[in-house]
């Protein structure tokens, strides 16, 4: 069989973003947060662990579930990344985590009224599959894109994702709003059917990636230094040899913390603070999906003109404005304005950050170093939702939780401004002492 062409490989890689973005939109952002809250009694969610028992607000339970799932990925990502590099397992591990995530997403359909712990458990498993799979998906990027193509391919992947995620959300929106037409007894039953649809969508449209993506490198020989690597300390020691790459990772840890938290708590914020209906929230997220696609492409072009670092810094300044505005907003149309701004800058900041990191990676370290990139992004997703949940748990105010995210963006801006991209790229090519 002939190896896939470059065009086919690019298509397969982008289609995986199309596939798993269904999870990002329906499960992480728009539908499951509101559905999970609806399953929890008015007095709160009762949690019992290690002999301790307490009741937490619905918004706090969601934040804790997101944090715990990301912690699992953050701890395991470097090991799986090194394993993939050592034995050329990128494609097979991508398939394994895709099947795990898509299967758990479909099983969310079994969580009926009052079964909020089952829903939280299935979400944690699905989110592990989603986030861990992205470690290996991202690792293909440096091998697929040639010189000057990283920003373009990364932005194209995000653009595919916004279209695929938007179409899935549109289908689920139609199921929920027209539940009687489709023969469901209520919106809850239609929502659970939407979870099943999302899992099937993810797996079905991931198939082109499974067919067209190939591991670019052979397994490393037995005497390779990478074979002697042991866990985090060895990988961290290697990354310390590239100071600009390390500084970028720390900056990304902070600012991605804020970005990811905004995405996963927006629906709950709109419901709890502004009293928006499920239909209004879903309509707003549909707008985000289809506005974000051209926004992502525009940021890719902006990065080519002013540099990736400058484009990311602009997006972070806008995110600071978003968090401050969210604290003060009190009307439904404010929520739409905030969502419009997020739609324009979210995808672009993520796509350009990913391609910027890929440009700083030395050859032969893609999956292992992208494992540490996953540590940054997943640990970010631990602390952001955790801070949000703790503040909401202790004060009962999600407005204060949102405002606290400003600090993460501020630290990210300061650190990123100190990264020397040209020097970092030269170090990755081995032309610096």
N, C-alpha and C positions, 0 to 999 in steps of 0.2 A: 504494500500500500504506500502511495506517495505521501510524503509529509505534508501537513497543511501549509498553504501559502501564507504570506504575511497578511494579506487581506482577510483570509479566513481566521487566522489567529487573532487579529484585532477584533473581528466580529464576535468570535467566541468569548473573548475577554470582556467586551462591552456588554454582551448579552447576560453575563453573570450579574452585572450591576443591574440590568433590567429585571432580572429574576429576583434577587434578594432584596431589592428596594421595596418590593411588596411587603416584606416584613417590617422594614424601617418605617413605612408610612402607616400601615394598618395596625401593626402590633406595638411598635415603640412609640409612635407619635399620636395618632388620631383616634383609634377606636378602642383598643384594649384598656388604656388608662381610664377612660370614662366608664367602660363596662365593668372593670374590676371595682371601681368605686361604688357602682350600683349594686354589687353583690354584698357589700359590707354593711352590717347593721348601722343604724343611726348612732349608736353609742360608740362605735369604732370596731376595729379588728382585734380579736383576742389572740394573743401570741403566747405560747408556752415553750420555753427552751431551757434545758439544763436545770429543771426544777423551778425556774423563774417564770412568772406569768404577769403580763400587763396588757393593757388595751391602748392601741395607738390610733391616731386619726387616719382616715383612708389615704390622704395624700402622703403621709409618712410611710405607710406600708408599701406604696408604689416606689417611693424613693429607695427604701431599704432593699427591695427586690432587685431593682436595677443595679444598686451598688454591689450586692452580693454576687450577682452573675458576672459582673465585670471583674470582680476580685478573682474569681475562678480562672478567667481567661488571662488576666494579667500575670498570675503566678505560673501558668502553664505555657504561655506563648513562647518564651525563649527556648524551652526544652523542645517543643514541637518544631520550632523554626530550625534549630540546629539539627534535629533528626531529619527534617526534610532535605536540608543541604547535604547531610552526610550520606544519605541513601537515595537521593533523587526521588523524593516522595511527595513533592508539592501537589501534583495533580491528584494522587490518590487520597491524600489527607484533605484536600479541598472537597472531594466527593464524600468522604466520611462525615465531615462536619456539616455539609449541605444536607445530607440525608437525616442527620440528627436534628438539625434546626427545622427543616421542613416538616419532619414527622411530628415533632413536639408542637409546632404551630397548628397542624391539623388537629392534634389531640386537644387543643384548647376548646374545641367544639363540645367536649364532654363536660365542661365546667358549667353547671347550671346554677340556679338561684341558691345563694348561701354558700356556695363552694368556692369561696375566695382563696382559700389556701391551696386548693387544687389548681386554680387558675394561676396563682403566683408561682407554684412549683413548675408547671408546664412552661410558663414564660421564662423562668430562670434557665431551664434546659434549652429552650429554643434560642434564647439570647446568647448562650454559650456557643451553640452551633453557628449562629450568625456572625458573632464577633471573631471566633477562632478561625472560621472559614475565610474571613477577610485577610487574615495573616498571609495565607498562601495565595489568595487572589492578588493581593498587593505585590507579592514577591515576583509575580510574572512581569510586572511593569518595566523594570530596567532592561529585561531581556527582549521585550517586544518592541520597544521604542528606540530608534537610533538617535544620533546626535541632533538636538533641536526638536525632537518629537515628543519628549516627555510631557510637557505642558499640554500639548494638543491631544494626545491619547488619554491622559488622565482626565481632562475636561470632557472629552467625548464619552468616557465611561460614566461620569457623573450625569451627563446629559441623557444618556440611555436610561440611567437609573431613575431620573425624574419622570421620564415618559412612562416607563414600566410601572413604577410605583404609583404614579398618578392614575393610570388606567385601572390598576387593581383597586385603588381607593374609590374610583368612580363606580366600579362594579359593586363594591361593598356598600357604598352610599345608596345605590339604586336598590339593593336588596333590603336595606334597613328602612329606607323611606317608603318603599313600595311593598312592604312585607305582606300585606293582604293580597296584593296582586300575585305574588309568588307563592301563596298558599301557606305562609307561616302564621302561627297563632298570635305572635306578638313580636316586638322589635328585638327582644332578647334572643328568641329562636333564630331570627334573621341574622343577628350579630354573630351567633355561633356558627351559622352556615358560612358567614364571611370569613371566619377564621379557617375553616376547612378549605375554602376557595383560595385563601392566601398561601397555605401550605402547598397545595397542588400547583399553583402558579409558580412558586419558587422553584420547585423541583422540575417542572416541565421546561421552563425557559432556561434552566441551568444546563440542559443537555448539550447545546452547542459548545459551551465551555469544556465540557467533559470530552467532546469529540475533537475539537480543534486545538486545545492547549496541550503543549508538550513540555516536559522538563527540559530546560536548556542545557543543563550540565549533567555529566555522569557522576555516579557516586564517588566520593572522595576516597583516595587510597588509604590503606591502613596506617601509614606513617604520616598522614596529614596532621598538621597542628589542630585542625578542627576536630578530628577524631578524638583528640586528647582533651578537648574542651569539656568542662564539667559545669553545667548550669550557668547561673547568672554571673558569678564572679569572673569567669573566664571571658564571657561575652562582654561584660562591662569593661574589663581590662583592655580588650581590643578596641572598644568604642572610645575609650579615653585617649587612644592614640590619634584620634581625629577630633580635636577640641571644638571646632566649629559645628561638627555633627552632634557632639554631645550637648553643646549649648542650645542648638536648635531643638533637640529632644526635650530638654528641660523647659524651654519656652513653650513648646507644643503641649507639654503636660499641663501647664497652667491655662493657656487660652482655649485649648480644646475642652478642658474641664467645663468652662463656662458655656461653650457652644453646645456641647452634647446635652448639658443639663437643660438649657433653654428648650431644645427640641423635645425632650421626653416629658417636660412638665407643662408645656404650653396648654395642652388640652385640659388638664386638671385646673390650671390657673383660670382659664376662661370659664369653666363650669363653676368653680368654687367662689371666685371673687366677683365675676361679672354676671353670673347666673345664665350663661349662654346655654341654649338647648343643644342636644346632640346633633341635630340637623345643621344648626349654625356653625358648630365647631367643624363638622365634616366639610361643609361648604368652604370654610376658610382654609382648611388644609388642601382642598382641591385647588384652590387658587394658588397656594404656595407651590404645589407640585409643578404647575404649568408655567408659572412665572419664573421659578427657579431654573428651569432648563435654559432659557436664553440668558439668564443671569450668569449661569455657570460658564457658558461659552464666551460671554463677554469678558468675564474675569480671566479666562484663559488667554484671550487676546491682549488684555491689559497687562498680564504678566510678561508676555512677549515684548511689549513696548517699554515698560518701566522696570521690569525685573520681577521675579516671583516674590522676593522679600517685600518690595514696595507695595505690591498688590495685597499681600496678606496683612500688612500693617494698616492699610486703608480699611479693610474689612473689620479689623479689630477695633478701630476707633468708632466705627458705626455700631458695633456690638455694644460698646460702652453706652452709646446714646440709647440703644434699645432697652438696656436694663434700667436706666434711669427713667425713661418714659413709661416702662411697664409699672414701676412703683406708683406713679401718679395717675395712671389711666383709670377711668370709671364709667366708660360708655362702650357699647358694643362696637361702634365705628372706630374707637381707639384700638381695639383688638385687631381689626382689619388693617389699620395703618401699620401697626407693629408687625403683623404677619407679612405684609407686603415688603417691608424693609428686610426682614429676615430671609424672605424668599430670594431676594436679589443677591444677598451676600453670603448665604450659608454654603451653597454648593461650590461657589468659586473659592471660598477660603479653604474648604476641604480638599478640592481637587488640586489647587496650586500647592498647598502644604504637602500633599502626597508626592507630587512630582518633584518638589524642591528636595524632599528627603531622598528620593530615588537618585537625584543627581549628586548627592553627597556620599553615596555608598560605594565602597571599593568593590572591584570585580570579585565575584565568587562568594560574596557575603550577603546576597540579597535576602534570602529567607531568614537567616539568622538575625540580621540587622532589622529586617522588617518585624521580626519577633519582638525586638526591643522597641520598635516604633509602636507595635501593638501594646507593649507595656505602658508606654506613654499615654496612648489614647484610651486604653482600658482602665489604667489606674486613674486617669482623668475622669473617666465615667464612674469610678468608685467614689471619689471625693466630692465631686459636684453634687450628684443626687443625694449623697450622704449629708452634706452640709444643708442642702435644701430640706431634707426630711427632718433633720435634727431641729432646725429653726422652726419649721412648721409644727413639729411635735411639742416643742417647749413654749412657743409663743402663740400658736394657732393662727399665725399670719403668713400666708404665702407671698405677700408683697415684700416683707422683709427678707424672705428667702431669695426672691428674685434680685433684690438690690444688692445682696451680699456677693452676687456673681461678678459685680464690677471689679472687685479686687483681683479675681483671676485674670481678667482681661488686662488690667493695668500691669501686673507682673509680667504677663506674656509679652506685652508691647515693649517693656524695658529690656527684657532678655533678648528678644528677637532683633531689636535694633543693634545689638552688639555682635550679631553673627556676621562674619565676613564670608559671603557666598563664594567669591572668586578663590579665596584661599582654601575654603573647604573642598571645592571641586578639584583644585590642584592636588590637595592631599589625597583625595580619593583615587586620583590617577597615578599617585606615587611620584610626582615630580617635585615635591618638597622634601627637604632633609628630614 
